[in-house]
Amino acid sequence: MKTLKDILYKVSLTSTTGDMEVEVKDIVFDSRKVGEGSVFVAVAGTQVDGHEFIVQAIEKGAKSIVCEALPAELNKEITFVQVVDSAKALGVMASNYYGNPSGKLKVVAVTGTNGKTTCVTLLHNLFMELGYVTGMLSTVENKINDAIIPSTHTTPDSVAINQLMAGMVEKGCTHCFMEASSHAIVQERMAGLTLAGAVFTNISHDHLDYHGTFDEYIKAKKKLFDELPKDAFALVNADDKRGMVMMQNTKANKHTYGLKYPTDFKAKVISNTLQGLELDINGKQAWFRLIGEFNAYNITSVLGSAVLLGEEEDEVLMQLSKIKGANGRFDQLVVEGITAIVDYAHTPDALENVLKTIQGVRTGGEKVITVVGCGGNRDKAKRPVMAKIATEMSEKVVLTSDNPRDEEPMDILKDMEAGVNPVAFKKTLVIADRREAIKTACVMAEKGDIILIAGKGHETYQEIKGVKHPFDDFQTVKELMQLIHTNK
């Protein structure tokens, strides 16, 4: 068992009071999970401040407290450690407690508004195909080798990250590929991790409910690159105007990828169909099972990451050509000549990319019917923008619920309707019930038409008033399409 002194290595301390050799049973930042012998780290979160629960933590058996502000009265039987930043300290302590597992793996973090899950999934599957035992931390699922562990956040808390990585090391993993959300970066959930590299995909309008301004959102992403060590690589999308901004202060080795400008890893789309994507990538032609220009970027970033990790380019391309993308990303179903596509597109940029991809593979006469909603308790500014994009790029649009959370669905839909051009109202329906909205789209569709169901992708629930109700877009549209169209 480790002592408090052991796990405070590299933590910025302000003061200490009490026995630093006290044994630590576990590290806890939620006072409800404190047990006998825990060290309680008081973190000021977005909802509650852990400093308010120090007394409860001690009553439950915590023998040591790590905090930014000391209580007015110190219990002489308890060790108190004052630190500069509790959230950062938590990450460093968790890494020390679990034996610094990230240092025993080649960890690559992928950040950006869109493409994180696809890139991480492709990297994980690619390295499995290359013969490595790999780990993955993503929105869809966490994996230790082939074992799947359900995911609750894009990036888990720092204790969970290190626990998962320690399990990866134990299972013989050599690599770990992880998503790095802006929330996680700002909240120091990645503090203490040793990274082999970081990838920037793109940045667009999202999470302003949390970050406040677009500049703050950009700074959150940039922080990941600012803190990379000099022996790591930084790989950024040079076609995104903020790509080079990410690398301004990094000590890491700088590399670029893209489709438009000269870059270290360059791709060109040769053909794009609903069956796949043919690319000229670094002067070599290859076919891939993914669709759309946005996936050309994802594939190129994955190639770049693999080469920077020491893999042979030709072998990487060969293995990549066999691999599917992540669940809920452009998943397709065809029933009686009608194509249904389920995609996680939940930002304006992602929705536009998917609809552009559909436009690019259309033959001409078919209708595009889009079913889309926006989440509750999230960035309200993107709601009218997404409705505007949907109505401008589709023949029919059904505005519906996504995850309303604590908001009233019709209030969210009114925000979305504000972005609909008056001329487009005649082709727009508002149906709050998501199943009914999908059913309506299926009824409207005829042979050759394309239905896009956007916003939830891989999610298998709808969150309403604090309750997660089972709901799977793909299974729902599959059931309804077969019911409506195979019985005609």
N, C-alpha and C positions, 0 to 999 in steps of 0.2 A: 504494500500500500504506500502511496506517495504522501509526502508531508506538504504542508502549505508552502514552506520555503522552496521545495522542488518545483511546484507548479507556478510560482511567481517569477520564474526566470524570464528576463527580458520585459517584464511589466514595468511601466513607469510609475514609481511609488512616490507618494507625498509624505506619508508617515506610517509607522507601525506601532501597535500596542499589544503586548501579550506574547504568548508562546508561538514562535514561528515554526517549531518542529511538530506542531499538532498534526495528527494524521487526518487525511481527507478521504472520506468514504466516496463522495461524489461531488460534482459541481452543479449547483442549482441556481437559476435566476427567477424561478416561479416559486414563491413562498409556499404554495399549496403542495409542492412536491418535495419539500425539505424533510429529511429524516435524520436519525441520530448520526452525528459525525459529518453532516454535509457542510460544505462551504457555500454560503449564500452570497451571490454577487448581486448587489442592488443596482439595477439598470433603470434609467429613466426612459420608459418606452413611449410609444405614440398614444397609448390609452391610459396607462397607469405608471406611477413612479415607484420603482422597487424600494426606494429609501423609506417609503411609508409602511413597509411590511417587515422591517428589520426586527422589531419586537416579536412579531408572530413567528418569524424564522427561528429566532432563539428559543422561543417556547416549544417549537417542534423538534428541537435537538441540534440546530446548527451550532458548531463549535468555533466557527470563524466567519467573519463578515468582511466582504470587500465592498467598498463604497467610495463615492466621490466626496460626500459630505458626512462627517461623523455625527452620531447622535449627541444630544446635549449631555447625556449621562452615559458613561461607558461601563458595561458590566465587566467586572474584573476577572470573571471566569471565562470570558470570551476574548478571542484574538480579533482585533480590528485592524484592517489594512486600508489606508486611504490611498486612492489612486487618482491619476489625472483624468482618465476616461474609463468608466466601468465597462462600457460595451466592448471597447478594444481590449481591455484586460481580460474579459470573459473569453474572447477568442484565443488570446495567447495562452491563457491558463488551460483551456480545453485542449489545445494542441500539446502542451507539456504533459497534461494528465494522461493523454492517450499515446504518449511516446512519439510525438511529432510525425504522425503517419504521412502527411503530405510530402515530407522530405524523403520518404521512401518510395514515392510514386512520381511519375511524370504527370503533373496536373496541368491541364489546359482549361482556362475559363473563357467562356464565350459571352459577350455582352452586346446589347443593341436592342432596338425596339422590336424588330421582327427577325425571325430566322434562328433564334437561339436554340430552340428545341430541335429543329431539323438538323442544324450543324452538329449539336452534341450527339444526337442519335446516330447520324451518319458516321461520326468519328468513332463512337463506341462500336458500332457494327463493323466498320472498316477494320479496326484493330483486332477485333475478334477473328475476322476473316484472314487477317495477316498472321494469325497464330498466337496472339497475345491474350492473356487473361486481363480483362479490363473492368473498370468501374464507371458508373455514370450517375450523375445527379441532375435530374431534369424536371420540368413541369409535369410531364406525363407520368414518369416513374423513376425511381432510383433503382440501380442495379449493382449488385455485388456479383461479378461474373455473370451467371445466367439467372440468379435469384432476384426476383422482383420485390421491391419494398415500396408500398404506396407513398405517393408524394403529396404533401399538404401545402407547400410553398414552392415558388420557383427556385429559391435557395433556402434550405433548412436553416435553423439556428446554428450558431457556431459549435455548440456542444454536440448536436446531432451530426453536423458535418464531420467532425473529428471522430465521432463514434463510428460513423459509416466508413470513413476512410481507414480506420484501424481494422475494421472487418475486412475491407478490401485487401489490406496488407496480409492479414491472416490467411486469406483465401488464395494468396499468391498473385494478386493483381500487380501489374507493372505500370499501368496507366489509369488515369481517372479524368473523365471529361465532364465538365460541369457548367451549368448556366449560372451567370452572375447578373442578377437583377439589380436595377438601380436602388431599390429599397435595401437589398442585402448589402450592397457596397456602402451606402450611407450609414446603415445601422451597424457597421463593423462586423457583420456575420462572417466575413472572410479574413478577419484579423488573425495573424499568426500562421496563415497558410503559406507554404512554399510553392510558388507557381513556376512551371517550366515555360509557360507562354500564355498569352491572352489574345483573343480575337474580337474585333469590332465589326459588326455586320452593317448597321445603319442606325439612324436616329430620326424619329418623327414624333408627331404630337401624341403623347401618352403620359399618364401618371402625374398630370399637373395638379390634381387634387392633393397629391402628397408633396411634390417638390415645390409647388407654388408658381414657379416660372420656368420657361423653357431653358433659360441659362443655367438654372440650378440643376435641371434634369441632365443637361450636357456635362456639368461639373461632376455629377454623380458617376456617370460613365467614365469620364476622364480619370477619376481618382484611381480606378483599377490599374490604369497604365502608368500613372505617376508613381505608384508604389511597387512596380515590377523590379526585380533584381537585375543586375547587369548581365547575368548569364541566361536570362529568359529571352523569349522572342515576343515582339509586338507585331501582330498582323492586322492591318486595317483595310477597309474598303475605300480605295482611293476615289471611287466615283461618288461617294457621299461627301458633301462639302465639309462635314465635320470630321472626316476620317483623319486628316493630317493634324487636326487640333488634338486628337487623342494622344498623339505621339510627341507633342511639343516639349514635355518635361520628363519623358521616360528615359530611364537609364538602360532599358532593354535594347536588344538588336532589332532594328526597324525594318519591316517588310510590308509590301502592299499587294493587293489583288484587285481585280476589276474587269470590266468589259469595255470601257470607253477609252481609257488612257493607257500609255505605256506603264506597265507595272511588273513586279517580280513574278506574279502569277496572273496570266492574262487569258481570258476566254472570249469566244465569239459564238453566238447562236447560229447554227447552220439550219436546223429545222426544229419546230416545236409543234407537237400534236398531242392529242389526248392520250396517246400511247407512250409518249416519252420525249426526250430532249436529246438532240445531237449537237455536240459542241466541238469546236476547234479550241483546244485548251493547251496552251504553251506549244502550239504548232503541231499538236497531235489530235486526230479526230477520234471521238469516242461517243457511244450512245449510253444514255442513262434512263432509269425508270422514273425519274421525277419530271415534272412539267413546269414550264414557265420561266421567264427571264429571271425572276427572283430566285428560283432554284439554281439557275446558272451561277449566280453569286454564291449561294450556299455551297455548291459543289466545288467551286474554285477555292473558297476559303478552307474547305476540308482538305483539298489537295495540298494547298500551301502549308497548312498545319502539320500534315503527315510528313511532308518533305522536310520541314524545319525540325521535326522530331527524329529525322534520320532515315526515313523510309525512301525506297526507290520509286521514282515518279511513275515509271511504266507499270510496276506492280500495283501501285495505288490506283491508277486509272482502271486497270483490269478488274480489281476487286470492287471499286466504286460502281462500276457499270452493272453489277449484280444486285445492288442494295436498294431497298425501298426506303422511303422517307419515314418520318414519325407519324404515329396514329393521329387522325384528325387534321392532317394537313393534305388537302386536295384528295381526300378519299373519294373514290368513284363507285357508282352503282348504275347499271344500265338495265332497264326493264322496258320491254316492248319498244325499243328505239328511243326511249327518253333517258337522258343522262342526269343523274343527281350527284352533286358534288358537295361534300361536307368539309368545311375548312374553319380553322380557329380564328380567322381574320376578325380581330376585335379592335383594330385601330384604323383610322382613315387610310393610312398608307398601305396597310396589309389588304384591306378591302379593295382598294384601287388596283393593287398588284394582281389579285386573284381575278378581278373582273377584266383587267387588261389581258391576262393570260387566256381567259375564256374567249374574249374578242378575237384574239390571235389565232384560235383554232376553229372558229366558226366557219361554216361553209356559205352562209348567207341568209337563208330563209327562216332559220329557227329562231324561236323566242328565247331570251334569257329571263328567267323568273328568279328574283332574289328575295330570300327570306332573311331578315337581319334585325337585330335588336342591340341594345347597349346595356351594360351592367349598371345596377344601382350602387349608390354610395361610392361612385368613382367619378373620374374626370367628366364633368357635364359639358365642357366646351366642345368635345368631339362628337356629341350626339347629333346636332344638326348637320355637321360636316359629313358624317357617315351616311345619313339619309340622303343628302344631296348627291353624293357619289353614287349611291345605289340607284337613285332615280335617273341620273344622267347616263348610266351605263347599262341599264336593263330595260326590257320591254314592259315588264310587270314587276312591282315591288310589294312585298308584304312586310310591314313594320310590326315587330312583335316583341315579346319579352325575351331577355337573355337571362341573367341572374338578377332579379330586381332587388334582392337582399332586403334592406329595411325600407326601401322606397316603394311608393305605389306605382305599379306598372304603367298606368295611364299618364302619370306625371312625366315619366321617362319618355313615353311615346310622344307627348306634347312637345317636349324639348326636341325630339327628332323631327317632328313635323315642321318645326320652324325653319328647317333647312330645305324643305321641298319647294321647288319653284311652282307657282300657281298653275302653270301649264301642265306640270307633271302630276298634279293631284288626281287627274282622271285615270292614271294607271297605277295609283297607289292605294293599297288597302291597309287598314290598321286593325290588327287582331291580337289582342293581348295574350290569349291562350296560345302557347307555342305549338302545341300539338295541332290545334285547329288551323294555325297559320301554315304549318307544313302541309296539312291535309288540303287546304285551299290551293296551295301551289301545285300539289300533285293533280288536283282536279282540273286546274287550268292548263296543265301541260299536255301537249300533243306530241306525236312521234317526231323525233328530231330535236325537240326543245331541250334546253339545259336548265336545271334547277340548281341554284346555289343556296346552300343553307350555311350562313356565316355566323361566327361569333363564339361558338362553344367548342367545336371541334372534338377533341378527345374526351371532354368532360362527360361524365355519366350521371349528372345531377342538375337540378335547378335549385338555387338557393333562394328561399322565400321566407322572410320574417324569421331568420335564424335557423330554419330547418332545410336540410338538403333532401329534396325529393328526387327519387330515381328518374332520370330522363337522359336518353341517349339519342342524339340527333340521327346518327347513322342507322341505328336499329329502328327508330321511329319512321324515317323516310322509306326504309326497306320494306317494313310492314305495310305502310300505306300505299306505296307504289304497287306492290304485289296485289293488294286488296282491290285497288281502284282500276289498275290497268290490265291485269292478267285475267280479270273476269269480264272484260268488255266483250 
